[in-house]
Amino acid sequence: MTQDVLTTTPDKSIVDAAKLMRAQGRGSIVVVDRERPVAIVTERDFLKKVVAEGLTPNRVTVRQVMSSPLVTVGPTTSLRDAAAVMTDKKIRRLPVVENDRLVGMITTSDFFPRIDWNEAI
């Protein structure tokens, strides 16, 4: 689980969210409302809901493209159960929430070891 999760608010510009994601090298950003996680925006959301629709990014807010309701698990959820949720819901990112607070993110890359291909060959 990654504990350093990017967040934004529903009224922010989608361009601001995209710039933050690019700067941090992330594929998603969790949307929080009064510090409570309520939705997520992924690279796929940008593609399908902004680019493919021909919208002008500077005129689009996070609220307009965020995916909700947010599917989450708790911090004591096993990786096996988290994987089952991700498979069932067809999602690659799963926020971890405790007492309505975002505490981390599980992604598909958490299930596979990181390989340094330069050293492996």
HUWO-V310992 format. One record per helix or strand of 3 or more residues. SS is the DSSP state (@ for helix, = for strand). FROM is the first residue (numbers start at 1). LEN is the number of residues. If there is no record, write none. Layout:
# HUWO-V310992
ss,from,len
SS,FROM,LEN
SS,FROM,LEN
This chain:
# HUWO-V310992
ss,from,len
@,14,11
=,28,6
=,36,7
@,43,9
@,57,3
@,62,4
@,79,11
=,93,6
=,101,7
@,108,4
@,117,4
